[in-house]
């Protein structure tokens, strides 16, 4: 694993680790951090790092074929894809299946489009609902909300413009984990950086946020 680790020194207070889909492990630490402490940080997170590397390694070359039997995750549950021939194109969850009605069952493009649109519609509905709920709790307003495909983040924001971005992949996770990401990004509109005040604010509105964060990082 050491060959894939990149250590970055920045003007920050707390160290953080990211595992990229390229299998590169990026450890960002405050200026002046001793190499022994960097090694200790990596060692403490070694199990999580290995899980992330395993996940990206397994999914790096996996491409959905959109055929019956394939597995799809939605709101923390697993569903099997069921392709059905029909003159009317639609998508529906039923009895553990993600059912997709298409005119031509071998038409990859149509199947992918229908499924992608369905996931985006569901993401828009659930993300918007939670953003509305927690923005009222936090006491902030959002000027713009976008759903994006992000490789290394579950969410991002622009505090100055009150923009919130949520990763489309998050719709695969359970609602409690989506709630954590939503609150995390909204908190940045109040406290820009990961300061003590930021985490105190998170704890005030979501006492178990650390448990949710750990669950998100390890699933």
QUISUL-V44192 format. One record per residue. RES is the residue in one small letter. PHI is phi in whole degrees, 0 to 359 (* if undefined). Layout:
{{RES;PHI} {RES;PHI}}
This chain:
{{x;*} {x;302} {x;293} {x;262} {x;268} {x;242} {x;258} {x;242} {x;260} {x;222} {x;276} {x;229} {x;266} {x;235} {x;283} {x;214} {x;233} {x;232} {x;246} {x;268} {x;304} {x;285} {x;75} {x;269} {x;258} {x;251} {x;253} {x;256} {x;229} {x;294} {x;306} {x;89} {x;293} {x;290} {x;300} {x;295} {x;288} {x;298} {x;299} {x;293} {x;298} {x;296} {x;296} {x;295} {x;258} {x;302} {x;296} {x;296} {x;300} {x;296} {x;296} {x;295} {x;296} {x;297} {x;299} {x;294} {x;293} {x;288} {x;260} {x;301} {x;249} {x;274} {x;240} {x;295} {x;261} {x;59} {x;239} {x;306} {x;106} {x;293} {x;262} {x;227} {x;256} {x;210} {x;51} {x;83} {x;243} {x;261} {x;232} {x;266} {x;282} {x;228} {x;270} {x;235} {x;285} {x;198} {x;281} {x;251} {x;269} {x;197} {x;227} {x;206} {x;270} {x;202} {x;55} {x;84} {x;241} {x;263} {x;271} {x;233} {x;265} {x;225} {x;286} {x;232} {x;295} {x;263} {x;278} {x;302} {x;299} {x;294} {x;296} {x;297} {x;298} {x;298} {x;291} {x;298} {x;295} {x;296} {x;296} {x;292} {x;297} {x;293} {x;296} {x;300} {x;295} {x;288} {x;296} {x;298} {x;298} {x;287} {x;297} {x;295} {x;297} {x;279} {x;294} {x;288} {x;293} {x;286} {x;87} {x;231} {x;241} {x;249} {x;274} {x;206} {x;231} {x;229} {x;254} {x;228} {x;261} {x;241} {x;280} {x;237} {x;229} {x;273} {x;197} {x;206} {x;206} {x;239} {x;302} {x;291} {x;258} {x;61} {x;261} {x;235} {x;238} {x;237} {x;292} {x;303} {x;295} {x;294} {x;295} {x;282} {x;271} {x;290} {x;300} {x;295} {x;282} {x;295} {x;301} {x;300} {x;297} {x;300} {x;295} {x;303} {x;291} {x;294} {x;297} {x;295} {x;284} {x;259} {x;238} {x;299} {x;250} {x;280} {x;267} {x;300} {x;297} {x;300} {x;289} {x;295} {x;294} {x;299} {x;296} {x;300} {x;264} {x;210} {x;307} {x;259} {x;300} {x;295} {x;295} {x;295} {x;300} {x;296} {x;296} {x;295} {x;287} {x;245} {x;236}}
